[in-house]
């Protein structure tokens, strides 16, 4: 069965513009919170294919989105490379052993050995593939990874950060070490994404959540070129699988015409004007996004933005989404309203 979301990723005509939301399987859904409580912890939920598959599918039935995105976490990669990951309540993810030296990096496993350890992710995807196929509908399954730069910041800082001081100090004072970290992570990510495809995902997305931490003149060197390498690897082997790139906060990089690469969809964050993204990228890539997530607190503000995006994109070469993730206290009915409005304004006669 042809999937509307996959068709849209390739810029093909669809009966309406499909929509999904980043972080759509999450804390705003009471049903998710129930499964999370049963799992015991966030990481336990990621490691339980049955429960991870359940929360992946919840937004399809509750909110009505056109694609499911695998429930997992970007940090399972460094965790399986040998770093000590924990999720501290109220503080987020922490690594007790951040990378400071080449010796720290060398003790981590890489390549096929690391990618092969992520079996619970592949088992979740296989379970989802079976369940989605059994439903008989046209909903797509999206796999994902963090970009090497975003993963590296956690591995170097040991936790989330607002300043990226340690990572950026390394960028300027020891770029060789930072590139060595990025190389090792990139090699794992390529195989990890390939195994996700082999397990049954229809589409993959690469998230560079912390792209804006890098000055525009350095962004290609320390992030974008590694993302492009991953996309190229996947497109060469699996041309039928769309690749979505989502680097957050790089409007000036886009404006200066610096985006390149062999991929299909460019995710536009909410801080980048969609009209500018269309002018610079719309002929080469399908565009995804880019409603400001906080508009979901108001149905009126949501409708206003959805209609404006439809006016800009004209229902062509576009996928509706938020310009970053949905927030935990958004009313479920408002998320449903967003999806319904996206379908309403883009429905073709």
HUFENRA-V738992 format. One record per backbone hydrogen bond with DSSP energy under -1.0 kcal/mol. CO is the residue of the C=O (numbers start at 0). NH is the residue of the N-H. If there is no record, write none. Layout:
co:CO nh:NH
co:CO nh:NH
This chain:
co:2 nh:6
co:3 nh:7
co:4 nh:8
co:5 nh:9
co:6 nh:11
co:7 nh:10
co:14 nh:347
co:17 nh:319
co:18 nh:65
co:20 nh:23
co:21 nh:325
co:23 nh:25
co:25 nh:28
co:28 nh:32
co:29 nh:33
co:30 nh:34
co:31 nh:35
co:32 nh:36
co:33 nh:37
co:34 nh:38
co:35 nh:39
co:40 nh:44
co:41 nh:45
co:42 nh:46
co:44 nh:47
co:47 nh:51
co:48 nh:52
co:49 nh:53
co:50 nh:54
co:51 nh:55
co:52 nh:56
co:53 nh:57
co:56 nh:59
co:56 nh:60
co:57 nh:61
co:58 nh:62
co:58 nh:63
co:58 nh:64
co:65 nh:139
co:67 nh:141
co:72 nh:75
co:73 nh:76
co:74 nh:78
co:75 nh:79
co:76 nh:80
co:77 nh:82
co:80 nh:108
co:83 nh:95
co:85 nh:93
co:87 nh:90
co:87 nh:91
co:91 nh:87
co:93 nh:85
co:100 nh:104
co:101 nh:105
co:102 nh:106
co:104 nh:107
co:109 nh:113
co:110 nh:114
co:111 nh:115
co:113 nh:116
co:114 nh:117
co:117 nh:121
co:118 nh:122
co:119 nh:123
co:120 nh:124
co:121 nh:125
co:122 nh:126
co:123 nh:127
co:124 nh:128
co:125 nh:129
co:126 nh:130
co:127 nh:131
co:128 nh:132
co:129 nh:133
co:130 nh:134
co:139 nh:67
co:140 nh:201
co:140 nh:202
co:141 nh:69
co:142 nh:204
co:144 nh:206
co:146 nh:150
co:147 nh:151
co:148 nh:152
co:149 nh:153
co:150 nh:154
co:151 nh:155
co:152 nh:156
co:153 nh:157
co:154 nh:98
co:157 nh:94
co:163 nh:167
co:164 nh:168
co:165 nh:169
co:166 nh:170
co:167 nh:171
co:168 nh:172
co:169 nh:173
co:173 nh:177
co:174 nh:178
co:175 nh:179
co:176 nh:180
co:177 nh:181
co:178 nh:182
co:179 nh:183
co:180 nh:184
co:181 nh:185
co:182 nh:186
co:183 nh:187
co:184 nh:188
co:185 nh:189
co:186 nh:190
co:187 nh:191
co:188 nh:192
co:189 nh:193
co:190 nh:194
co:191 nh:195
co:192 nh:196
co:193 nh:197
co:194 nh:198
co:195 nh:200
co:202 nh:142
co:203 nh:243
co:204 nh:144
co:205 nh:245
co:206 nh:146
co:207 nh:210
co:207 nh:247
co:209 nh:212
co:210 nh:213
co:214 nh:217
co:217 nh:221
co:218 nh:222
co:218 nh:223
co:219 nh:224
co:222 nh:226
co:223 nh:227
co:224 nh:228
co:225 nh:229
co:226 nh:230
co:227 nh:231
co:228 nh:232
co:229 nh:233
co:230 nh:234
co:231 nh:235
co:232 nh:236
co:233 nh:237
co:237 nh:240
co:241 nh:203
co:242 nh:263
co:242 nh:264
co:243 nh:205
co:244 nh:266
co:245 nh:207
co:247 nh:211
co:249 nh:253
co:250 nh:254
co:251 nh:255
co:252 nh:257
co:253 nh:256
co:260 nh:262
co:263 nh:285
co:264 nh:244
co:265 nh:287
co:268 nh:271
co:272 nh:276
co:273 nh:277
co:274 nh:278
co:275 nh:279
co:276 nh:280
co:277 nh:281
co:280 nh:283
co:280 nh:284
co:285 nh:265
co:286 nh:318
co:287 nh:267
co:290 nh:322
co:291 nh:294
co:292 nh:295
co:293 nh:296
co:294 nh:297
co:297 nh:301
co:298 nh:302
co:299 nh:303
co:300 nh:304
co:301 nh:305
co:302 nh:306
co:303 nh:307
co:304 nh:308
co:305 nh:309
co:306 nh:310
co:307 nh:311
co:308 nh:312
co:309 nh:313
co:312 nh:315
co:316 nh:286
co:318 nh:288
co:319 nh:19
co:320 nh:290
co:326 nh:329
co:330 nh:334
co:331 nh:335
co:332 nh:336
co:333 nh:337
co:334 nh:338
co:335 nh:339
co:336 nh:340
co:337 nh:341
co:338 nh:342
co:339 nh:343
co:340 nh:344
co:341 nh:345
